[in-house]
Amino acid sequence: MLARHAKETRLRGSARRFLSSSLGSRLIKLRDQAYVNGEWVSGADTFDVTDPGSGEHICKVADLTKDDVSKAVDHAYDAFPKWRDTLAKERSDILRRMYELHMEHIDDLTELLCMESGKAPADARGEIMYGASFLEWFSEEARRMYGDTMPDAVPGRRILTYREPVGVCGLICPWNFPNAMLTRKIGPALAAGCTVVCKPASETPLSALAIAEIAAEAGVPAGVLNVVTSSKSSDVGKVLTSDHRVRKLSFTGSTRIGKLLYSQCADTVKKVSLELGGNAPFIVFDDADLDLAVEQFMVAKWRSNSQACVAANFIYVQSGVYDKFAEIVADRVSKMKVGHFSEKDVDFGPVINKPALEKMQDLVKDAKDKGATCKLGGNAMDRPGFFFEPTVMTDVTDEMRLGQEETFGPIAPLIKFDTEEEVLRRANVSRAGLAAYFFTSNMSRAFRVSRLLENGMVGVNTGLVSNTAAPFGGVKESGLGREGSKYGLDDYTEIKYIAFQAE
C-alpha cells in the first residue's frame, strides 16, 4: 500500500525519500493505517495528508468511522484490568523504553513532524525532545502514586487512601504539536494504569502513528494504546464523550470545540481536562531590559510558526519604549529566513492550511482599515504552500480584530499603554487565561503583576514557560486541569478511601 501511494503521489524531495526509506527495516515508518489492539488497521475510506510548506500530497490515511472507534474503545476496556494490575515498575520500564526509542529515532521523528506540520527542523526537533521528556518524567512518576494513612476519630480504625487509575481515557490532540501534545497525555495515562484511545488531528496524524510504532516496540500491550485516525472529528468526539466506559476525556484545541465536548461529557459524568485558547498578553514596561524583552519576544511569538496556544498574542508596550521596541523587533523579525523545512537554515515555516492563510490576510486588512500601520510584512507569500510573511503591526487598538482575537499566526500586533493599572485591565478583560508574559526590572512590580494577571501560567522576564516539571494549564475559558509536573497524574487517577478497622 505504501509503495503504491509513493508512486501515485509522485512526491519530491525529503517526503519521497522518507516514504521510500520507511519501507525498509527501520523502526519509524510512514504509516497510513490506524493502530488498534496492537494491529495496523485500514478503514473503508481514507483522507489526505498534505505538506503545508509545499502543498504536495504526502499520503492517504485510514479514515475510521464511529463504529471503528467504538471497537477501539472495546479493546481499551478489555485491556484495562490487566494493565491496571501491572506493577508500577513494569509500567515505568515500558515508558522509559518509549523515551529511549524517541531519542534514538529523533531524526526520523523530526523529519516526519516537519513534513506534516511545516515546522522548521530546529523547531520540530525541539518539539520531539519536549515530547520525549514527558515519557521520561512519567516513567519516574509511575512509581510515585502514593496514598496516605490517617488517624480516625473512631478507636482502632484507620483511614487509608489509594490513587487508582480512572479507566479508559479518550485523548484528542491538536495539529500544532502533534508529538508533544500526545506524549503529554499518554505519559500520565499509561503511568497511572489507564488505557487510551487517541485521536490525532487529521492534518497531522503521522507523528501519532509513529508514537504507536514506538509504543509497540517498547512493549505496550495490545489494546492499551490505540490511535484512531479519522477526518470525522465530530463522530469520534461523540463516541468518546457518550460511551460510559470512557471515564476520562482530555482535549487540547479550540475553545469552541472544548465547550461542546465538555457539555457532551455531562451525561456520563466523566473526568475532563481541557487545554483551550490562549490570547496570551506580552507586556513590556518602561523599566524592562529591552534587549532581553526582544530576545524573549522572538521565542514567545515566533516558535512553532506562531501557531501555539501560549504564543504571545497581544503585545502591550509602555509608551516610553514603544517606538524603540517596535524598531528593534521589526529589524529582528526581518532577518528570519522563511521557507520549506527542506531548505537550508530555515527559521520559520508556513501556517497549517489555506483557511489559516486567509485569516491572516483578513486580520491585516481589518487593522489597516481601522488605522494600524504595517511596519513589516503583511502579505501572503508568492510561493507554493501556505506562507504568510512574518508581520509586525503598530498603532493597533482594542477595537481592531488584532486587539481582540487570538491570531494563531505570524502577526505581531504592538499595542501602546501608559500605566500598569491600564495594561492589567486590558490584559485581564479576555475570557481566556492560559499564559502571560511581562518584562520589568522592578521586583515589587514583578511580584505584584504576576499575582494580578488572571492567567494559569506567567513568565516574568522570560518568554518560555513550557516545562515538563511545571503544571501546564489555564484559568477562565482556557480550560480545566493541569498537564505535566507532579500534578499530571491527578487527572488520570481517582482517590479511593478505605476505612480499616484494625482492632
Sequence and secondary structure as in RCSB ss.txt:
>XXXX:A:sequence
MLARHAKETRLRGSARRFLSSSLGSRLIKLRDQAYVNGEWVSGADTFDVTDPGSGEHICKVADLTKDDVSKAVDH
AYDAFPKWRDTLAKERSDILRRMYELHMEHIDDLTELLCMESGKAPADARGEIMYGASFLEWFSEEARRMYGDTM
PDAVPGRRILTYREPVGVCGLICPWNFPNAMLTRKIGPALAAGCTVVCKPASETPLSALAIAEIAAEAGVPAGVL
NVVTSSKSSDVGKVLTSDHRVRKLSFTGSTRIGKLLYSQCADTVKKVSLELGGNAPFIVFDDADLDLAVEQFMVA
KWRSNSQACVAANFIYVQSGVYDKFAEIVADRVSKMKVGHFSEKDVDFGPVINKPALEKMQDLVKDAKDKGATCK
LGGNAMDRPGFFFEPTVMTDVTDEMRLGQEETFGPIAPLIKFDTEEEVLRRANVSRAGLAAYFFTSNMSRAFRVS
RLLENGMVGVNTGLVSNTAAPFGGVKESGLGREGSKYGLDDYTEIKYIAFQAE
>XXXX:A:secstr
 HHHHHHHHT  HHHHHHHHHTTSS S     SEEETTEEE  SEEEEEE TTT  EEEEEEE  HHHHHHHHHH
HHHHHHHHHTS HHHHHHHHHHHHHHHHHTHHHHHHHHHHHH   HHHHHHHHHHHHHHHHHHHHHGGG   EEE
E SSTTEEEEEEEEE  EEEEE  SSSTTHHHHHHHHHHHHHT EEEEE  TTS HHHHHHHHHHHHHT  TTTE
EE   S HHHHHHHHHH TTEEEEEEES HHHHHHHHHHGGGGT EEEEE    EEEEE TTS HHHHHHHHHHH
HHGGGG  TTSEEEEEEETTTHHHHHHHHHHHHHT  B  TTSTT  B   SSHHHHHHHHHHHHHHHHTT EEE
E  SB SSSSS B  EEEES  TTSGGGTS   SSEEEEEEE  HHHHHHHHHTSS  SEEEEE S HHHHHHHH
HHS  SEEEES S    TTS B  SGGGEES BSSTTTTGGGEEEEEEEEE  
